[in-house]
Each structure stands twice: as C-alpha cells, then as structure tokens.
Amino acid sequence: MSNFNAANEIQDLQYFGEFGGVNPSISDSSTYTFLSAKTMFDTFEGNADGCYLYSRHSSPMNLYLSQALARMENTEAANVTASGMGAITSVLMQLCKSGDHIISSRTIYGGTYAFLKNFLPPFRIETSFVDISNFESVENAIRPETKIIYCESVSNPLLEVADLKRLSEICRKYGLKLVVDNTFSPLSISPVLSGADVVIHSLTKFINGSSDTVGGVYCGSQEFINDTKNVNTGACMLLGPTMDSLRASSILKNLRTLHIRMKQHSHNALYLAERFEEDGLKVSYPGLPSHKNHKLMKSMMHEEYGFGGLLTLDAGTTAKANELMEMMQRENLGYLAVSLGFYKTLFSCSGSSTSSEIPEDERTAMGISDGLIRFSIGLDHDIKRTYEKMRECMLKTGILSHKTISIS
C-alpha cells in the first residue's frame, strides 16, 4: 500500500467515544453503496431494514430528525421535507385524487390558500372554505367526495383557534381525515391528542428558530408515511421535496432548545399583549381572556409552554402600520420581515405580505384589515423595556394616544 493510500484511509476513519458522538454524524451522500446487487434490489423494494439507497428515498440524518419530530407530535412516524409547503402539498396530494373534495378553514396561510384555491382545481380537486368554528357550516359543506378537513391549530394571521376535538368527531362520523398545520403552536398544542390524523409543521419557523433554514415535516401513522414514500405512488417520493441532510442536522440541534424558547416567546407575547390591551389598543392574543378562543385553547394546550409567540395589532390603516413598523425597526425593536419564530421580533402587515394571495374582498370578510400587523415576538430578556420603547413608537405615530395610555 502506498503512503498516499494509507494516509487517505486513515483520514477516512472516524473515531468516536464508546457510545458515539453527542450529535449524530451527517451522511453527506446522495447515494449509498452495497456489497451485493440483491441487497440493492431489496432496498429499492423497501425490504432491507437499515439500508439506504438514495437520499431522495431516505437518509440517516433525515430519519433522525423525523423520529424526533414524530416523538414530539405523539405519532408513529414522520417525514421531513424541503419546506413547509413541501409538506402540505405532499400530504394533500397523497390523500386526494382527481374528483375529490377538501374542506378548509377560510383563515389559513396565504400559500396554502393559493394551492387549494388556484393550483388544485385543474386537477379536479375542489376546496370549500368555511368558518372552521361553525360546525354546522362544516357539516353542510361535506360531500360524498370529501376526503379531508384541513385547518391550522392557531390560524395565520388572525390567531383563531380550531376546536380539534369537535372537528375530529365530525371526521370520524363521516370517515374523513383531519389534517392540522401546527406551525404556530409547537409543544403548546398536540393535535393528535385531540384526534388529528396528520400534523404538519413549517420547520422554518419556531422549531428551527434561527431563520437560517427552510424545511417542513408531516407526522402521522407509519402506514401513511410509508404510503407517501412509496416509489410508485408516493406523493412525497415522486414530487421530490427532499430535505438536505446538512439542513436536517441543523434543525435537529435547534430542536433541542425548542421547549426553552417557546416558554420565553410565550412569556414575552403575553406581557406585551396585556400591556397593549391596557393601553386601549386593538390587540389579539389567545392568552388574553378577551380572545374569543381563550378558553378553548386553554382546554387543549400544555400550559407550561404558554399561548405562543404571535400576536396581532390593528394600526388602523396600511400607512400607519408601515410607519410604525419602520420606526420600530429603526429603534432596533425588531425587523420588518415575514416569517416567524426568530430570536428577534419580526413584524409584517399581513394583508400585503403573507396573506396577499387571498383576494381583498375575502380578506375583509375574514377580518384581515389593511392595518393588521402580525408580530412574532422574540426572546428579549427585558420585555418591560421592549414594551416601553414600542409604546414610544406608537405615541410618535399617533396609533396610541396620551389620553388612553396606561400608567405602568
């Protein structure tokens, strides 16, 4: 053996402690080798446990992350994808075929709305958008070809809370699947415990928490996850929204601090919501007793993680909302940006950003006003100081009046 080859072999060896590294090793390969052609064939057919063939099928790091997320959501299995929309579209395309029908909450993420409203109809898959809290409307919308009731546990951007137990009862009554996007309330709400069949997350948001990665996951039964990865008929397998192993590793590391971060996001959001409400502002937050779904969320949630890190504030007009957000950004109170779950507060005017795919008349009917600001509250240590600086910005822009301001 030449010195060159010997040196390369030594470099290829990986040394571990007796039990391995504290972080799983990343398999940075798109394809995997076999000792025999028969094992390759068996793996391709899904009959060789523990063997990997090609990273679009599966990879070790993606499997580690999927297993952790399935455990978090109390499901048998999960599968990670390259984006939240990759998870949503894979699930819907797996459960629905040409001629099928979906019932969806009318207040959902704009990208999901656009997929249901604009993309699916040419494939003869129709969607009825309903007030998900009106159970009579939900049942009246059911047709013989209905396959799914789709909702968000806490809706984007209005923060309406879905009664998952009631919806799951309707699904069982009519033989439907309840699919729930739980992006806004990881750990706080466990949809499967309330009867959901499939739980979806955009990992881009709170679960990753550092706004440096796009990803998604869907969690469900082992049978359903296997169906989506079937080489002949699996929606995720054939549409190909595969997560990169390096990204999966990054998210898995951040997942370990999710429980700490969610408590702080929730603590800060509740503090600001209470102060804003005392000041007479039009604020919505599920943790406020004045929120129409406060008792409902309290009945479903794990209280130690709080009511989540999102709140909305109605500034009245788009111009006022923009003026306030720009001033808060100049004062280093957060960033004028879409998305959520970052360590720094993020704010955007929903009607002209994350809900812009929804036509204006429908946004108005839903209650998404022109001046509605969605806040993703950050991990600020001194939230009282943050509130005081935000209050100054609101006074300067005229959103808050000296006459109504509270004494703190």
Buried (B, 14 or more C-beta within 10 A) or exposed (E): EEEEEEEEEEEEEEEEEEEEEEEBEBBEEEEBEBEEEEBBEBBBEBEBEEBBBBBBBBBBBBBBBBEBBBEBBEBEBBBBBBBBBBBBBBBBBBBBEEEBBBBBBBBBBBBBBBBBBEEBEEEEBBBBBBBBBEBEBBEEBBEEBBBBBBBBBBBBBBBBBBBBBBBBBBBEEBEBBBBBBBBBBBBBBBBBEBBBBBBBBBBBBBBBBBBEBBBBBBBBBEEBBEBBBBBEEBBBBBBEBBBBBEBBBBBBBBBEEBBEBBBBBBBBBBBBBBBBBBBEBBBBBBBBEEBEBBEBBBEBBBEEBBBBBBBBBBBBBBEBBBBBBEBBBEEEBBBBBBBBBBBBBBBBBBBBBBBBBBEEEBBEEBBBBBBBBBBBBBBBEEBEEBBEBBBBBBBEBEBBEEEEBEEE
